[in-house]
Amino acid sequence: MNSSIEVDSPTLRADRPSVLLPALALAGVLGFFGLHGTGGEWLDFQVQAWFWDGRDWLIAKDAGWFHQLAYTGPKVAIYAFALWLLWVMAVPAQAPAGMGRRRAAYVFLCLAVIPLVCTQLRSVTHMATPRDLQVYGAVAPNAWPHLLLFDVKPLGYPSHAFPAGHASGGFALLALAFAWDTPGSRRRGLLIGLAYGGAMGLYQLARGEHFLSHTLATAAVAWLIAAALARVVRPSAISSPS
């Protein structure tokens, strides 16, 4: 086959997703929400106002059975999906058509790497959750002023918020948008990743555990990592289930 046709084939194009676009998206989120005077801080507080009544958050920190359903439930579902992917890698001949060992390995890798990177980045960014802030009723000694990403932080300032850890598991499902080469499959994967990650992130906003900026940064990081890993693993390079 002519080499130029091979290079331009739909499958090979699918295995070369742009990393520039997610990198630019991440840079945009960091700049807009991390610097003063851009409007990012205002937007964060405007969105958070939907969930804060002046005394408490829309959803209590530990809302009993509802918390187990809305917080723990999605995480358990992701863990179960990851275990299924391991089974596919171990017994690819019994996997559904179109889901081979390489695709399963790629998606599993994204599910493992994206949450790990997001949680580790928080020790570098040093950002507080809304619940940590004086403006939302936090009291000494665990109350802090709201500082942006590029502000100098005082010793002891919280560092468990940016990017969002919980939503990272959901946004890791953006890997499904890169695992297949057909436009329909890629659109469905994109919608699944955005919907699942967005729902997990929204729940945390309603509890005062994250700002909008934390969730958007998580989505951008997940997009960037999923695209980069797709270029390495090339999950669309095969069409057989083995």
N, C-alpha and C positions, 0 to 999 in steps of 0.2 A: 504494500500500500504506500502511496505517496506520503512522504513525511509531512508535507504541509497540511494534508488532510488529517493526519493523525493529530497534529498540534491543534487544529481547529475543531476537533470533534467535540460534541456537546459534553461527553463524559469528562474529557480532560479539562475543558473549561470549568466544569463544575468543581473539579479538584483544585482549581486555582482561584479561590475566592479572594476578593480584595481584603487586605489587612489595612490599607490606607484609610478606607472609609470608617471602619470602627475606631481606628486610632484618632482620626479627626473628630469623631463623635465624642470620644473620651476626653480629648483635649478641650473640646468645646464645653463639656460639662464641668471640667475642672476649672476652666477660666471663668465661666459664667457664675458658678456658685462659689468659687474659691476666692474671688477678688471683690473688694468693695467697689460700689458704684456701678455695678453691671445690672443690678436688678435681681440677681439670684437670691440674695438673702431675703428680699421682700417677697419673692415668689414662694420660698420655703415657708415663711411665716403665714402667708395667705392660705396656702394649702393646709397647713397644720391647724389653722383656725377652724376648719371644718370639723375637726375632731376634738377640740378643746372648748369646754364650756365656761372656763374661768376658774373651775375648781378641780375637775378631773377629766380624764380622757373618755372618749366614746365607749371604748372597750377597756374593762379593768385589766390590770396587769396579769392577773390569773383568774380567768373567767370560767373556772370549773370545767364542766363537760364541754362547753362551747369552745374553750381554749384547746382542749384535747382534740376536738374535731377539726377546728380551723387552723391550728398551729401544728400540732403533732401529726394529724392525719396526712397532710400533703407530704411531710417528710418521710413518713412510713411508706407512702406510695412510691416515692422516688427510690427509697432503699429496696423495695420489692422489685421495681423495674431494673435496678442495678444488678440484683441477684439473677433476674431472668437473663440479662445480657451475659452474665458469667456462664450461665447454662448454655446459651447459644454458642459462646466461644468454646465450651467444652464439647458440645455435641452439635456441631453445625449442620449435620445431615438431617436433624429433626427440627431445624428452625423453620419458621414460615418462609415462603418464597420471597426472595428479595432481601432477606436479612441474613447475611453471611457473617463469617467470623470477623472479617475486617471491619465491616460496618458496626457490628456489636462492640468490637474493641475500641473503635473511635468514639462512639457515644459513651461507653463506660469511662473512657479516659477523660472526656469532657466533664462527666458527672463527678469525677474524683478531683480533677485539677482545678476547675473553676471555683468551687467552694473553698478549697484549700488556699488558693491565691488570694481570694477576697478576704478571708479571715486573717491571713498573714499581713496583708496590706494595712489592716487597721492599726497595727502596732507602729506603722510608719506615719500614717496620716494624723493620728491623735485628734479625733473628733468625738464630740459628746452627743448623746442622744437627747431628744427633747426632755425626757424625764430627768436628765442630769442638770437642767438649766434653772436658774433662779426665776426666769420669766414665766416658767410653767409650774411654779410652786415648790420646787425643790428647796430643801432647807439645809442649813449648815449641819455637819461639815461636808455634806455631799452635794452642795449647790455650786454651780459654776456660771460665769457669764457666757454668752454665746459668742464663740470665736469662729472665724472662717478657716478654710483649709490652709491658706498661706499666712495666717496670722501666727505670731510667736506665741506658743502656749506656755503657761506657767507649769512648774513642777507639779506632777500629780494630776494634770488635766486628763480626763477620761480618754481612752483610746480603743473604744469597742463599737464604733458606729459606722465608719466610712471605709470601704463600701459595706453594704448591708450583707450580713452573713446568712440570714434565714432565706432571703429572696434569691441568693446565689444558686441554691439548689434548683429552684424553678427556672431561672434564666439559663442554667446549664443545659436545659432541654432545647435551647436554640441550636444545639448540635444536630437536631433532627432536620434542620433546614439545610444542612450541608452533607447529610449522609446519603442522599439520593440525587440523581441527576435530572429527574423530570420536573418541570415547572410546578405541576400540581403538588407533588410530594414536598417540594421545597417550600411552597406557600403554606401547606398544612403544618410543616415543621416550624416555620416562623410563627404562625398563629399559636401553636401549642406552647412554644417557649415564652412568647410575650404574655399570653393569657395566664399561664401557670406562675411565671415569675412575678407578673404584675399583681395577681391576686395575693400571693404570699407577701409581696411588698406593701400592698394596700392594708392588709391586716396589721402589719407592724406600724404603719402610719397611724392607724386608728387607735393603737395602744400607746402612742407616744414613744415608741422605741426607735423610730427613724424619721428623718426628713425626706421629702421628695428627692432632693439631690443625692442622698445616699442610695436610693433605689435606682435612679437613673445611672449613676456611676457603676453600679453593679451590672446593669444591663449592658453597658458599653464594654466593661471588662469581659463579660461573658461572650459578647459578640466577637471581640478581638481574639480571645483565646480560642474559641471554637473555629474561627476562620484560620488562624495560624496552625492549629492542629490538623485541620482538614488538608492544608497544603502539605503537611508532613505525612499523614497516614493515607491520604487519598482514598477515602471510603467509597467514592463513586467509581473507582477504577475497575470494579468487578460487577458482574450482573448475575452471577450464580450464587446459590445459597451456601457455598462451601468456602 
